[in-house]
Amino acid sequence: MMLSFLNHCHIMSQNTKEFTSGQPIIGQLISLIPSEIFSKASLLSNSDSKFHKMSAKVHFICLFYAVLTKNSSLREVCKNITLVGRKLISYGLDILPCRSTLSDANRKRGSDYFAQIYKLLFEHYKEYLNEKQFSLPIGGEVETSKIEVFDSTTITLFKEILKGAGRNSIDGKKKGGIKAFTKINLREGIPNFVCFKAASQNENTFLKLLKLEEGSICTFDKGFCKYKYFKQMSEEGKFFVTRLKDNAKFTIVEELVVSADEKHLGIVYDQIIGLKYKENKEVRTVNLRLVTFKDYLTNETLHFITNLMDKKASTITLIYKNRWSIEVLFKQIKQNFELKYFLSDSENGIKSQIWVALIQNLLFTVIHKMIKEAEDFSTMVQVAAKNLCSYVSLIKFLTETNLYIKDWYKTEVENVQLRIFET
């Protein structure tokens, strides 16, 4: 009976051997990060000299596992890693973490180490990500690689570590929050700039940190509107598309002709306007283009301002429409990686966990591209997270799931019941 059972297992392994890997799925994911990136990040951030009980690489593995499997406590992380630890020895896990040591690492090790890993990893895959042709129906007027989208998202914290946004509650207490100012290239679809500030920080402060190349086009919502910055951008040969603020004061300088084709696409007006703003108590004016668009499906009218004077009005509206891609990115990161429960109550530990979530999002985006988007992004992440110790090749399985199922059904299944007592 036992021999029959072993033969059954052998047949199954033969049928699915093409899908096996020499590494568990968690190892396959970590292997996507070149080893030199870890050493370089450690050197640039000087992370191993500040905390000796747990190396930076071990700290990274612990957080990587915790964020992907959505562990909500340090005790849970340490218990689970104890079970899978042997599979991670070859990847740098040279000690099994205890709760106090991991807690100290979260508090004392600078988040710069994880930020450096992300930046180096982004540069490593930048060319590969650039190969992806983002579907932007703009009639060939603008290269998607020229378009930068930026916005901010707020992550609510369980205590007031960083000053939260909005009014205080009735009891006078308010949860903290961290605001992630983020910029993505429309073709890459991955953050190329991230800056963390307190949730109470105004969006306009982000503009001082932002660096754009000459000739680039950025699009953002009206929360970032600052007319002085718009004038500076025009002088530096940089372009933008955004919404007009409801309380904006302007005069119409020139009416531009709207073709019949453009009217059919929803363009109502195309104008040059003079926007007034105050600088050093003086009223100044900056000339910009105002495109008024009406969505005939929702009957909503939108007003866009830009310094792109030589593009079609419909192109302006489509550039702004694709600003939504960054909102999709924020939702994708928050839904798939652990950012509700933080494993540290220190600013350092919280930022480290967010950087690890960004690293995982980058890795899974690369995998998503490798498998030609054959599987839904969230499903792909969950398959990996729930089978981290499986030795199935993740990429091959995601690409050829139907073939795997077909081979599985071909297996000569025998109903084998092992009896302890037989007469």
WOTA-V618653 format. One record per backbone hydrogen bond with DSSP energy under -0.5 kcal/mol. CO is the residue of the C=O (numbers start at 1). NH is the residue of the N-H. Records with the same first field share a line. If there is no record, write none. Layout:
CO->NH ; NH
This chain:
1->5
2->6
3->7
4->8
5->9
6->10
7->11
8->12
9->13
10->14
11->15
12->16
14->17
16->19
17->20
19->393
24->28
25->29
26->30
27->31
29->32
30->33
32->34
34->37 ; 38
35->39
36->40
37->41
38->42
39->43
40->44
41->45
42->46 ; 47
47->51
55->59
56->60
57->61
58->62
59->63
60->64
61->65
62->66
63->67
64->68
65->69
66->70 ; 71
67->338
73->77
74->78
75->79
76->80
77->81
78->82
79->83
80->84
81->85
84->87
85->88
86->89
88->91 ; 93
89->92
92->94
95->97
98->102
99->103
100->104
101->105
102->106
103->107
104->108
105->109
110->113
111->115
112->116
113->117
114->118
115->119
116->120
117->121
118->122
119->123
120->124
121->125
122->126
125->129
126->130
127->131
128->131
129->132
132->134
134->136
135->137
136->138
138->141
143->146
144->147 ; 187
146->148 ; 217
147->186
148->219
149->184
151->182
153->180
154->156
155->178
159->161
162->177
163->200
169->172
173->169
176->157
177->199
178->155 ; 180
179->181 ; 197
180->153 ; 182
181->195
182->151
183->192 ; 193
184->149
185->189
190->185
193->183
195->181
197->179
198->201
202->205
203->206 ; 207
204->207 ; 208
205->208 ; 209
206->209 ; 210
213->216
216->239
217->148
218->241
219->150
221->224
222->225
226->229 ; 230
227->231
228->232
229->233
230->234
231->235
232->236
233->238
234->237
237->215
239->218
240->307
241->220
242->305
245->248
248->250
249->276
251->253 ; 274
254->256 ; 272
257->259
259->263
260->264
261->265
262->267
263->266
266->268 ; 294
269->292
270->256
271->273 ; 290
272->253 ; 254
273->275 ; 288
274->251
275->286
277->284
279->282
282->279 ; 284
284->277
286->275
288->273
289->291 ; 306
290->271 ; 292
291->293 ; 304
292->268 ; 269
293->302
294->296
295->299 ; 300
300->295
302->293 ; 304
303->244
304->291
305->242
306->289
307->309
312->316
313->317
314->318
315->319
316->320
317->321
318->322
320->323
321->324
322->325
323->326 ; 327
324->327 ; 328
325->329
326->330
327->331
328->332
329->333
330->334
331->335
332->336
333->337
337->339
340->342
346->350
347->351
348->352
349->353
350->354
351->355
352->356
353->357
354->358
355->359
356->360
357->361
358->362
359->363
360->364
361->365
362->366
363->367
364->368
365->369
366->370
367->371
368->373
369->372
371->374
376->380
377->381
378->382
379->383
380->384
381->385
382->386
383->387
384->387
385->388
387->390
388->26
390->25
391->21
392->394
393->397
394->398
395->399
396->400
400->404
401->405
402->406
403->407
404->408
405->409
406->410
407->411
408->411
411->413
414->416
415->417
416->418
417->419
420->422
